[in-house]
Amino acid sequence: MKKEIIISIVIVIVLILIVGGLFYWWQGRMAQKSKEIQKKEEVTEEKIIETFGDIVVKETPKGKIVENKKESISMKVPEGWEVNTHTSEDVVLQIRKFGPNQTLDTELQDGMVLNLYIQDNPERLNIKEFALKNWEYSPEELISLKINGKGVIKTIEKVIYGLDEYDENPVYLEDSELVDLSFTKDDKTYTLSCSSAGPNYKDYTKECEDVMKDKIQNEF
């Protein structure tokens, strides 16, 4: 009799364990299905609003995103900014924000334009070594920063007025500033380049530099 009671207790415990295991397995399956449904809903909420070549602009639950399919890189568009999909070949992505005095489509007069450039860095040089080897800067022109643990080089110049930046005697805009923030990652060098122009170019530069730093910290 005692043996039968022990066997019955063991059977009950085993059944409880089996039922409990099935319950937790079912809960896990339901949680996984819920995540899959949520992901599908997020995907369906994405809406492509513009494409041009490799550039895709889309609305997502997280805001407007611009993506370069060829380079497999994307960037969130800050509030109040717009995407320029018709850029020069070397520009990977371009976003911009114009001021009230901007009247041209071809030349920056009032506002700011932020370009992303990517170069190969097969030797995996750090950004200062890369800049000194590949760009025409003296060591004194390179400002070293740390953003989110990344070594970043900052350079400041005037904005060239005109389409030909390689002109032997380029014309520079008086009220302008070109600020570049560059860093290396794996075998690539990334440069966020911001051109600001107009009566309030200093304020534009500050806003644009804050955007660049935020992108280096949170998106790149």
C-alpha positions as a Markdown table, in Angstrom:
| # | Residue | x | y | z |
|---|---|---|---|---|
| 1 | Met | 0.0 | 0.0 | 0.0 |
| 2 | Lys | 2.8 | 2.4 | 1.0 |
| 3 | Lys | 4.6 | 1.5 | -2.3 |
| 4 | Glu | 1.5 | 2.3 | -4.3 |
| 5 | Ile | 1.1 | 5.7 | -2.6 |
| 6 | Ile | 4.8 | 6.6 | -3.4 |
| 7 | Ile | 4.3 | 5.5 | -7.0 |
| 8 | Ser | 1.1 | 7.7 | -7.2 |
| 9 | Ile | 2.9 | 10.7 | -5.8 |
| 10 | Val | 5.8 | 10.2 | -8.2 |
| 11 | Ile | 3.3 | 10.0 | -11.1 |
| 12 | Val | 1.5 | 13.2 | -9.9 |
| 13 | Ile | 4.9 | 15.0 | -9.7 |
| 14 | Val | 5.9 | 13.9 | -13.2 |
| 15 | Leu | 2.5 | 15.0 | -14.6 |
| 16 | Ile | 2.9 | 18.4 | -12.9 |
| 17 | Leu | 6.4 | 18.7 | -14.4 |
| 18 | Ile | 5.1 | 17.8 | -17.8 |
| 19 | Val | 2.1 | 20.1 | -17.7 |
| 20 | Gly | 4.4 | 22.9 | -16.3 |
| 21 | Gly | 6.9 | 22.3 | -19.1 |
| 22 | Leu | 4.2 | 22.4 | -21.7 |
| 23 | Phe | 2.8 | 25.6 | -20.2 |
| 24 | Tyr | 6.1 | 27.4 | -20.3 |
| 25 | Trp | 6.8 | 26.1 | -23.8 |
| 26 | Trp | 3.4 | 27.4 | -24.9 |
| 27 | Gln | 4.1 | 30.8 | -23.3 |
| 28 | Gly | 7.5 | 31.0 | -25.1 |
| 29 | Arg | 5.8 | 30.2 | -28.4 |
| 30 | Met | 3.2 | 32.8 | -27.9 |
| 31 | Ala | 5.8 | 35.4 | -27.0 |
| 32 | Gln | 7.8 | 34.5 | -30.1 |
| 33 | Lys | 4.7 | 34.8 | -32.3 |
| 34 | Ser | 3.9 | 38.1 | -30.7 |
| 35 | Lys | 7.4 | 39.4 | -31.6 |
| 36 | Glu | 7.1 | 38.1 | -35.2 |
| 37 | Ile | 3.8 | 39.8 | -35.6 |
| 38 | Gln | 5.2 | 43.1 | -34.2 |
| 39 | Lys | 8.2 | 42.9 | -36.6 |
| 40 | Lys | 5.8 | 42.3 | -39.5 |
| 41 | Glu | 3.7 | 45.2 | -38.5 |
| 42 | Glu | 6.8 | 47.5 | -38.3 |
| 43 | Val | 7.9 | 46.4 | -41.8 |
| 44 | Thr | 4.4 | 47.0 | -43.2 |
| 45 | Glu | 4.4 | 50.5 | -41.6 |
| 46 | Glu | 7.5 | 51.4 | -43.6 |
| 47 | Lys | 6.6 | 53.4 | -46.7 |
| 48 | Ile | 9.0 | 54.3 | -49.5 |
| 49 | Ile | 8.4 | 57.9 | -50.5 |
| 50 | Glu | 11.2 | 58.5 | -53.0 |
| 51 | Thr | 13.9 | 56.5 | -54.9 |
| 52 | Phe | 16.6 | 57.7 | -57.2 |
| 53 | Gly | 19.3 | 55.3 | -58.3 |
| 54 | Asp | 20.7 | 53.7 | -55.2 |
| 55 | Ile | 19.1 | 56.2 | -52.9 |
| 56 | Val | 15.9 | 55.3 | -51.1 |
| 57 | Val | 13.9 | 57.6 | -48.8 |
| 58 | Lys | 11.2 | 56.0 | -46.6 |
| 59 | Glu | 8.9 | 56.8 | -43.7 |
| 60 | Thr | 9.2 | 54.5 | -40.8 |
| 61 | Pro | 7.8 | 54.3 | -37.2 |
| 62 | Lys | 11.2 | 55.8 | -36.2 |
| 63 | Gly | 10.9 | 58.7 | -38.6 |
| 64 | Lys | 12.2 | 59.5 | -42.1 |
| 65 | Ile | 15.2 | 57.3 | -43.2 |
| 66 | Val | 17.5 | 57.8 | -46.2 |
| 67 | Glu | 19.4 | 54.8 | -47.4 |
| 68 | Asn | 22.2 | 54.1 | -49.9 |
| 69 | Lys | 21.5 | 50.6 | -51.2 |
| 70 | Lys | 24.9 | 50.2 | -52.9 |
| 71 | Glu | 26.9 | 51.1 | -49.7 |
| 72 | Ser | 24.4 | 49.4 | -47.4 |
| 73 | Ile | 24.2 | 52.4 | -45.1 |
| 74 | Ser | 21.3 | 54.5 | -43.9 |
| 75 | Met | 20.8 | 57.7 | -41.9 |
| 76 | Lys | 17.9 | 59.1 | -40.0 |
| 77 | Val | 16.7 | 62.5 | -41.3 |
| 78 | Pro | 16.5 | 65.1 | -38.5 |
| 79 | Glu | 13.3 | 67.0 | -38.0 |
| 80 | Gly | 13.1 | 70.0 | -40.3 |
| 81 | Trp | 15.7 | 68.6 | -42.7 |
| 82 | Glu | 15.2 | 67.2 | -46.2 |
| 83 | Val | 16.9 | 64.6 | -48.4 |
| 84 | Asn | 18.6 | 65.5 | -51.7 |
| 85 | Thr | 18.6 | 62.4 | -53.9 |
| 86 | His | 20.3 | 64.1 | -56.8 |
| 87 | Thr | 23.9 | 64.4 | -55.6 |
| 88 | Ser | 27.3 | 64.0 | -57.1 |
| 89 | Glu | 28.7 | 60.5 | -57.6 |
| 90 | Asp | 31.1 | 60.6 | -54.6 |
| 91 | Val | 28.4 | 61.7 | -52.1 |
| 92 | Val | 27.0 | 58.6 | -50.4 |
| 93 | Leu | 24.1 | 60.5 | -48.7 |
| 94 | Gln | 23.0 | 64.1 | -48.5 |
| 95 | Ile | 20.6 | 65.9 | -46.2 |
| 96 | Arg | 20.1 | 69.6 | -46.0 |
| 97 | Lys | 18.2 | 72.5 | -44.3 |
| 98 | Phe | 17.9 | 75.8 | -46.1 |
| 99 | Gly | 17.3 | 79.3 | -44.6 |
| 100 | Pro | 14.9 | 81.9 | -45.8 |
| 101 | Asn | 17.4 | 83.6 | -48.1 |
| 102 | Gln | 18.1 | 80.4 | -50.2 |
| 103 | Thr | 16.9 | 81.0 | -53.8 |
| 104 | Leu | 19.1 | 78.6 | -55.9 |
| 105 | Asp | 19.1 | 74.9 | -56.3 |
| 106 | Thr | 22.8 | 74.6 | -57.4 |
| 107 | Glu | 24.7 | 76.8 | -54.9 |
| 108 | Leu | 24.4 | 77.0 | -51.2 |
| 109 | Gln | 23.5 | 80.6 | -50.2 |
| 110 | Asp | 21.7 | 80.3 | -46.9 |
| 111 | Gly | 21.5 | 77.1 | -44.8 |
| 112 | Met | 23.4 | 73.9 | -44.4 |
| 113 | Val | 24.2 | 70.8 | -46.4 |
| 114 | Leu | 25.4 | 67.6 | -44.8 |
| 115 | Asn | 27.2 | 65.1 | -47.0 |
| 116 | Leu | 28.4 | 61.6 | -46.1 |
| 117 | Tyr | 31.6 | 60.4 | -47.9 |
| 118 | Ile | 33.2 | 56.9 | -47.7 |
| 119 | Gln | 36.7 | 56.0 | -48.7 |
| 120 | Asp | 38.6 | 52.7 | -48.7 |
| 121 | Asn | 41.2 | 52.3 | -45.9 |
| 122 | Pro | 42.8 | 48.9 | -46.7 |
| 123 | Glu | 45.7 | 49.5 | -44.4 |
| 124 | Arg | 43.3 | 50.2 | -41.5 |
| 125 | Leu | 45.1 | 53.4 | -40.6 |
| 126 | Asn | 43.8 | 55.4 | -37.7 |
| 127 | Ile | 42.0 | 58.6 | -38.8 |
| 128 | Lys | 45.0 | 60.9 | -38.2 |
| 129 | Glu | 47.4 | 58.7 | -40.1 |
| 130 | Phe | 44.9 | 58.4 | -42.9 |
| 131 | Ala | 44.3 | 62.2 | -43.1 |
| 132 | Leu | 48.0 | 63.0 | -43.2 |
| 133 | Lys | 48.7 | 60.4 | -45.8 |
| 134 | Asn | 45.7 | 61.0 | -48.1 |
| 135 | Trp | 44.6 | 64.6 | -47.5 |
| 136 | Glu | 46.5 | 67.8 | -48.0 |
| 137 | Tyr | 46.4 | 68.9 | -44.3 |
| 138 | Ser | 49.3 | 69.8 | -42.0 |
| 139 | Pro | 49.2 | 68.2 | -38.5 |
| 140 | Glu | 48.2 | 71.6 | -37.0 |
| 141 | Glu | 45.0 | 71.7 | -39.1 |
| 142 | Leu | 43.7 | 68.4 | -37.6 |
| 143 | Ile | 41.7 | 68.7 | -34.4 |
| 144 | Ser | 41.5 | 65.4 | -32.5 |
| 145 | Leu | 38.2 | 64.5 | -30.8 |
| 146 | Lys | 36.8 | 61.5 | -29.1 |
| 147 | Ile | 33.1 | 60.7 | -29.8 |
| 148 | Asn | 31.6 | 57.5 | -28.2 |
| 149 | Gly | 35.1 | 56.1 | -27.9 |
| 150 | Lys | 35.9 | 56.7 | -31.6 |
| 151 | Gly | 38.9 | 58.7 | -32.7 |
| 152 | Val | 37.6 | 61.6 | -34.8 |
| 153 | Ile | 39.4 | 64.3 | -36.8 |
| 154 | Lys | 37.8 | 67.7 | -37.2 |
| 155 | Thr | 38.8 | 70.2 | -39.9 |
| 156 | Ile | 37.4 | 73.7 | -40.6 |
| 157 | Glu | 37.6 | 75.6 | -43.9 |
| 158 | Lys | 35.6 | 78.1 | -45.9 |
| 159 | Val | 33.0 | 77.0 | -48.5 |
| 160 | Ile | 34.0 | 77.2 | -52.1 |
| 161 | Tyr | 31.6 | 79.1 | -54.3 |
| 162 | Gly | 31.2 | 77.4 | -57.7 |
| 163 | Leu | 30.9 | 73.9 | -59.0 |
| 164 | Asp | 34.6 | 73.4 | -59.6 |
| 165 | Glu | 36.3 | 72.8 | -56.2 |
| 166 | Tyr | 39.5 | 71.9 | -58.0 |
| 167 | Asp | 40.0 | 75.3 | -59.6 |
| 168 | Glu | 43.5 | 76.6 | -59.0 |
| 169 | Asn | 42.0 | 79.9 | -57.8 |
| 170 | Pro | 38.7 | 79.0 | -56.1 |
| 171 | Val | 36.4 | 81.6 | -54.8 |
| 172 | Tyr | 35.4 | 81.2 | -51.1 |
| 173 | Leu | 32.1 | 82.4 | -49.6 |
| 174 | Glu | 32.8 | 85.1 | -47.0 |
| 175 | Asp | 29.9 | 84.1 | -44.7 |
| 176 | Ser | 30.5 | 80.3 | -44.7 |
| 177 | Glu | 32.1 | 77.4 | -43.0 |
| 178 | Leu | 32.9 | 73.8 | -44.0 |
| 179 | Val | 33.3 | 71.5 | -41.0 |
| 180 | Asp | 34.3 | 67.9 | -41.5 |
| 181 | Leu | 34.2 | 65.1 | -38.9 |
| 182 | Ser | 36.0 | 62.0 | -40.1 |
| 183 | Phe | 36.7 | 58.6 | -38.5 |
| 184 | Thr | 37.8 | 55.1 | -39.5 |
| 185 | Lys | 35.9 | 51.9 | -39.0 |
| 186 | Asp | 37.2 | 48.5 | -40.2 |
| 187 | Asp | 38.7 | 49.1 | -43.7 |
| 188 | Lys | 36.7 | 52.3 | -44.4 |
| 189 | Thr | 37.0 | 56.0 | -43.7 |
| 190 | Tyr | 33.8 | 57.9 | -43.1 |
| 191 | Thr | 33.5 | 61.7 | -43.4 |
| 192 | Leu | 30.5 | 63.8 | -42.4 |
| 193 | Ser | 31.0 | 67.1 | -44.1 |
| 194 | Cys | 28.8 | 70.1 | -43.3 |
| 195 | Ser | 28.7 | 73.3 | -45.4 |
| 196 | Ser | 27.1 | 76.3 | -43.8 |
| 197 | Ala | 26.5 | 79.7 | -45.5 |
| 198 | Gly | 24.5 | 82.8 | -45.0 |
| 199 | Pro | 24.2 | 85.6 | -42.3 |
| 200 | Asn | 23.6 | 83.0 | -39.6 |
| 201 | Tyr | 26.2 | 80.5 | -40.8 |
| 202 | Lys | 27.7 | 80.2 | -37.3 |
| 203 | Asp | 24.4 | 79.1 | -35.9 |
| 204 | Tyr | 24.0 | 76.7 | -38.8 |
| 205 | Thr | 27.4 | 75.2 | -38.2 |
| 206 | Lys | 26.6 | 74.6 | -34.5 |
| 207 | Glu | 23.3 | 72.8 | -35.3 |
| 208 | Cys | 25.0 | 70.8 | -38.1 |
| 209 | Glu | 27.9 | 69.8 | -35.9 |
| 210 | Asp | 25.5 | 68.6 | -33.2 |
| 211 | Val | 23.7 | 66.5 | -35.8 |
| 212 | Met | 27.0 | 65.0 | -37.0 |
| 213 | Lys | 28.2 | 64.2 | -33.5 |
| 214 | Asp | 24.8 | 62.6 | -32.7 |
| 215 | Lys | 25.1 | 60.4 | -35.8 |
| 216 | Ile | 28.6 | 59.3 | -35.0 |
| 217 | Gln | 27.5 | 58.4 | -31.5 |
| 218 | Asn | 24.2 | 56.7 | -32.3 |
| 219 | Glu | 24.1 | 55.6 | -36.0 |
| 220 | Phe | 27.7 | 54.9 | -37.0 |
